[in-house]
Structure formats: C-alpha cells, structure tokens
Amino acid sequence: MRPPCAFGLPGVLNSKHPMSVGVYIQVPFCQTKCTYCNFHTGVVSRDRYEPYAEAVCREIIESTESAAPAVDTVYVGGGTPSLLDPAALARILDTLRRTYPGEPSEITLEADPETITPQKAAAWYSFGFDRISLGAQSFEDRELRAAGRMHRREDICRAVDLLRAAGFRNISMDLIAGLPHQTRESWEASVSQLLRVFPEHVSIYMLEIDEGSRLGRELLEGGTRYSAEAIPSDDAMAEFYESACARLAAAGYEHYEISNWGLPGRASRHNLKYWRREPYFGFGAGAHSFDGVTRWANVHDQARYVALIERGTSVREQMETIQPLQAFHEEFFLGLRQLEGIDFEQIARDYQPHLGNLILTVRDRIDNLRSCGFIQLEGERLRIAPDHITVSNEVLVQLLG
C-alpha cells in the first residue's frame, strides 16, 4: 500500500524543519453527535472499533520502508478515542513505537468525561499517555444538554479526580463560548469552575456557525431546533472570550495561541507543529498529513477506510504540492494565530525569490495596519495586537488581500 509520495521523506529533508515529526491518530467514533459538531465522525456499532484499530496499525506499518523520521509528539484525537478498548490503544502506540524511531516527549489522548473509569485511566497512563485533552465544553448542565453532550458537570469533576489518581499531571480542558442558553453569568460560572479544577492547559473556542453542523444549518435557515434561537450574539461571544482572557492571565496561564492557554511549559507541543508548519503524519479515516512540501488526506468514511486497508489499497483521497504563494499565506494565517507572532524578515528572505513584489506590498500593508493599531512589529517579530485578536481574520484579510 505504498502511497505515491512515500510519506514525504524528500519533502521533510528539503524543508527548513528538523527530521522529526508529529503523529496524529484519528478515531472517528462518538456515542452521540453533538449539535455543533462539523467533524467527520459518527455513531456506529462497537463491533467496528476493533477492525478500525487493526486497520490503523496496518497503515502505520505500511507507511514507511526505511529512513523513517523520529516521532516526537503523538496526538490521538477524534471523535472520542476514549471509547476504544484500552488494549486497542496500547496496540496502536506499540505499533507506532516499533515502526518509527524516537520516544515522543508528549502523547495526548482526547477523552470525554463520562467515558473515563479508574481502570481506563490507569491503563492509559501505563501505556505512556502523559496528556489528556478533556472535552468539558461547559460546566452548566442546561448548555450541555442543549449541545447534545452526554456528560454533566459532576462527570467532569469526577473525571479529573480519576485522572489525577492515575498519575496524570498534564490535563487540558475545552470550553466553548457561544453555546445555546449561555449567558454572561453562566459563562463566568463555567470559567470559575475551570479555574477551581486548574488544569495545566485550557482551550477556549468560539462557537462555529456553518452548514457542516446540525445547529449551524438550523440557525442559518432561521429555525429553532437544537435551541438555535438561544445562541448568544456575536458581541456576547466576544465579551465571553475577552473576559476569559483576563481571568486566565490573572490565574497564571500564558496565552500562546488564539484559542489556547497553558501554565508555564504546558503549551501543546503537538499542536504547535500545525501553526509552525512543521511536518506531521496522520493515520486513520480523515487524517491529514504534511511533510513540509506536500499535504495529503485519507478517505473520511471509516468503513471505506477499513475496506481499503484490508484490500491493500491506498487510502489517500487527495494530495497537493504546496506552491510558494499558498505557503506564504499559510505562514501568516497559521503563524499569526500564535501570540508570539512570526519572524517576518525571515519569511521575507525565504520567499523573496518567488514573491518579491508581493512582499513589497505586504510591507506597505504592515505599515498601514501598524498605524491603525491592528498589528505590532517589534524588531523582526510581527504579531496581531492583543486587543484585536477577536478580529484576527479580518486583520489577516487586510494584510494579505
């Protein structure tokens, strides 16, 4: 099942990044489909879990023949990977370790609170998982019910206790600003409870409204199902976000990416690879990969993915060589998500042979946006001004045209 580009080793070797990669494992199974979810996940019979795990192991084994790069981070996401039998997760990690060199410095597992048991938590820790990303979303039961989540506030607190007892000292928790029925009071209550739990890492996402989710379609069509009429306004969501920024900073969290905060030294090493355009390989249905030059994706349908693996056929659905103009745009759209910003002068030097005129235009736009207070340029570091992070997309559009 050799892909057209043998896991992009030439791309990695020719990239500006070191010969180490992150690995993402996609587990597309859920107990229920959240109303706001626009991911390619689904609710299927549990008897599909084991064949899927076996297919992922086979894809890992067949992904490389020699000179495999070292793996330094692993992220098992979904979906709800914590639904898998612990033995299946152990087998996937073991296969990865036997196929690729290196011992990862960070191995993350996404988990839903209601799926965590003492036995699972202990097993995960023993396999080498050292970071859990816990999908809390809210500490208010009314908001959780409206979103189609199965857990409740008490489940979140219980899950954290179980994880701590098992030995985990690196827990990330998510909150969503903009859930149906969310108010200023309920949002502040959720943030207060999160700060009492005090995870090492926090992600706060603004509710996305698009046709890819049931809730998004309902709102765009003017309907009332899924409590669409109870979604807070855009201004309210921005206020929630800004309030969380202030409270997390006061509690000692470092805001290092638009949606992410960590206690000192607890930034997500794996996710930083995406924003820095470093190489990562994805395994599983719908997983994406990037070798520094080429980007590709696997088929999304998990049943088709398993069938293709069993037939020894490539699961690649699309492959794209990133051209200089697209790469240049990605340097900004991804890099400026980081609060530290980007090294603009280094980027200018890298792309000058291909995009000299565009770089001159961008320099002029930087001057204009600086004068308006939208961006900051200190030495060679270009960043979005902290008080304009909530409108970062609009700033980027003005910057790149």
Beta strands, then each sheet from edge to edge (+ up, - down):
strand 1: 20-27
strand 2: 70-78
strand 3: 106-111
strand 4: 131-137
strand 5: 171-177
strand 6: 201-206
strand 7: 254-257
strand 8: 260-262
strand 9: 280-283
strand 10: 288-290
strand 11: 294-298
strand 12: 316-321
strand 13: 342-343
strand 14: 375-378
strand 15: 381-384
sheet 1: 7+ 8- 6+ 5+ 4+ 3+ 2+ 1+ 9+
sheet 2: 10+ 11- 12+
sheet 3: 13+ 15- 14+
end
